[in-house]
Amino acid sequence: MIGWGKEKLMKGEHSACARRKNFFGEDLMVVNIGIKSFYQELKDQEMKVCHVDWKPPADGDLKVAALLDKLA
């Protein structure tokens, strides 16, 4: 990270959460949809985050999805 001394990083003075708060002026809440590893990465950075376990209909198989649409 250019311009930040290692000492400041170790103290947490320039943490990702502090930078986001300074930029937006308030805490953010992230809604992660699908890929759980994205959720975990944000959680590890102490972000406010919730995870929605979602997958595309028919696991992305367009033919099966079209058949399911006909049933609905």
Backbone bond lengths (Angstrom), bond angles and torsions (degrees), N, CA, C in turn:
res aa  C-N    CA-C-N  psi(-1)  N-CA   C-N-CA  omega(-1)  CA-C   N-CA-C  phi
1 M - - - 1.439 - - 1.515 108.67 -
2 I 1.275 116.04 110.47 1.448 123.10 -174.25 1.528 110.06 -68.80
3 G 1.343 115.56 134.20 1.451 120.65 174.52 1.515 114.61 87.77
4 W 1.299 118.70 -6.87 1.455 120.94 179.40 1.507 108.69 -109.31
5 G 1.322 115.51 125.63 1.451 119.07 177.63 1.514 110.54 -70.54
6 K 1.319 115.77 147.35 1.463 121.08 179.55 1.522 110.60 -57.30
7 E 1.345 116.74 -35.44 1.466 120.21 -178.61 1.524 111.11 -62.97
8 K 1.335 116.21 -41.33 1.460 119.44 179.82 1.522 110.95 -67.74
9 L 1.320 117.52 -38.74 1.459 120.51 178.08 1.521 110.23 -63.44
10 M 1.323 116.43 -41.08 1.463 120.39 -179.00 1.527 110.63 -64.88
11 K 1.344 117.67 -32.71 1.457 121.61 -179.81 1.528 111.34 -81.41
12 G 1.311 117.79 -10.57 1.464 121.19 -179.85 1.512 114.02 81.38
13 E 1.351 117.41 12.72 1.456 120.07 -177.27 1.524 112.38 -66.77
14 H 1.312 117.49 -23.36 1.467 121.09 -179.01 1.524 109.66 -122.34
15 S 1.320 116.07 42.38 1.461 119.12 -179.41 1.521 109.98 -66.54
16 A 1.322 115.24 159.12 1.470 120.10 179.13 1.521 110.47 -58.56
17 C 1.326 117.36 -39.73 1.471 120.42 -179.52 1.521 111.25 -65.03
18 A 1.329 117.09 -41.90 1.469 120.24 179.58 1.520 110.59 -64.30
19 R 1.322 117.92 -40.92 1.463 120.89 179.65 1.520 110.91 -64.33
20 R 1.342 117.35 -42.62 1.473 119.89 179.32 1.515 110.43 -62.60
21 K 1.343 116.36 -43.31 1.459 119.31 -178.49 1.532 110.25 -64.10
22 N 1.321 117.19 -41.30 1.450 120.12 178.82 1.531 110.93 -64.27
23 F 1.314 117.83 -37.46 1.458 121.73 -177.80 1.524 111.40 -70.27
24 F 1.335 117.15 -48.37 1.462 121.60 -175.19 1.523 113.35 -93.10
25 G 1.338 117.87 -16.48 1.454 120.87 179.95 1.515 114.10 82.13
26 E 1.310 118.47 1.55 1.465 121.64 178.41 1.527 109.35 -159.30
27 D 1.323 115.42 164.04 1.461 119.87 177.34 1.528 109.82 -67.64
28 L 1.309 116.19 147.12 1.462 121.58 178.42 1.519 110.03 -107.05
29 M 1.315 116.40 153.50 1.460 123.21 173.24 1.522 106.43 -122.98
30 V 1.317 116.64 126.43 1.457 122.22 -178.15 1.518 109.20 -106.34
31 V 1.319 116.38 135.45 1.461 121.73 171.80 1.524 106.21 -107.64
32 N 1.325 116.00 114.02 1.449 121.87 179.57 1.524 108.51 -96.83
33 I 1.317 115.81 129.25 1.459 119.98 -178.72 1.516 108.95 -117.75
34 G 1.326 116.14 115.33 1.458 120.25 172.51 1.506 116.24 105.80
35 I 1.313 118.08 -83.55 1.467 121.01 -168.55 1.524 110.16 -81.72
36 K 1.324 115.53 109.12 1.465 120.72 -173.35 1.525 112.63 -64.64
37 S 1.326 118.66 -29.75 1.466 119.77 -179.63 1.531 110.84 -64.75
38 F 1.335 118.49 -30.88 1.469 120.59 175.09 1.526 109.53 -63.38
39 Y 1.324 115.59 -44.25 1.468 121.66 177.55 1.523 110.48 -57.74
40 Q 1.319 116.39 -47.45 1.457 120.46 -176.92 1.527 111.42 -64.44
41 E 1.331 117.20 -39.14 1.467 120.53 178.00 1.529 111.04 -61.07
42 L 1.328 116.93 -43.15 1.464 120.39 178.64 1.519 111.12 -66.71
43 K 1.317 115.91 -41.37 1.466 120.89 178.46 1.526 110.15 -61.51
44 D 1.324 117.19 -41.90 1.468 121.63 178.42 1.528 111.69 -61.76
45 Q 1.341 117.08 -26.07 1.462 121.97 178.17 1.530 111.44 -90.57
46 E 1.338 116.02 10.31 1.464 123.68 178.03 1.525 112.83 63.60
47 M 1.342 116.05 31.64 1.462 120.93 173.85 1.517 108.83 -80.87
48 K 1.323 116.08 150.84 1.454 120.42 169.56 1.525 106.09 -77.07
49 V 1.313 117.25 117.41 1.459 120.52 -174.14 1.519 110.49 -148.34
50 C 1.313 116.61 143.39 1.462 120.85 170.88 1.523 107.60 -124.77
51 H 1.307 116.06 154.48 1.459 121.25 -175.68 1.520 110.03 -117.41
52 V 1.324 116.14 133.37 1.462 122.73 174.24 1.527 106.65 -110.42
53 D 1.325 115.76 118.12 1.463 120.81 -179.93 1.525 108.01 -79.54
54 W 1.317 116.51 99.93 1.465 122.07 -175.72 1.517 109.82 -130.07
55 K 1.306 114.69 143.04 1.465 122.08 172.86 1.522 107.54 -134.66
56 P 1.324 117.93 152.59 1.463 119.38 177.25 1.534 110.11 -63.16
57 P 1.320 117.37 148.05 1.463 119.42 177.30 1.524 110.83 -53.66
58 A 1.317 115.71 139.75 1.468 122.45 178.04 1.529 111.38 58.46
59 D 1.332 116.11 29.42 1.469 121.79 -179.68 1.524 112.49 52.94
60 G 1.329 116.56 31.63 1.467 120.97 176.83 1.514 115.03 85.97
61 D 1.330 118.11 -0.36 1.469 121.33 178.87 1.530 108.17 -76.84
62 L 1.321 117.13 108.02 1.469 121.43 -174.34 1.522 113.38 -63.19
63 K 1.326 117.32 -36.09 1.469 119.72 179.42 1.516 110.73 -66.32
64 V 1.320 117.22 -45.15 1.469 120.79 178.80 1.525 110.08 -65.87
65 A 1.326 117.80 -40.00 1.462 121.73 178.66 1.532 109.77 -61.12
66 A 1.329 117.99 -41.41 1.470 121.65 179.25 1.526 110.05 -64.04
67 L 1.321 117.39 -40.30 1.472 121.02 177.57 1.527 110.42 -65.15
68 L 1.318 117.54 -40.48 1.464 120.95 178.56 1.530 110.69 -64.41
69 D 1.335 116.87 -37.33 1.468 120.75 177.55 1.526 110.81 -61.83
70 K 1.333 117.38 -36.60 1.457 120.76 179.81 1.525 111.48 -67.32
71 L 1.335 116.43 -30.16 1.458 120.85 179.77 1.533 112.01 -75.12
72 A 1.302 117.23 -25.73 1.475 121.07 -174.72 1.495 112.77 -76.92
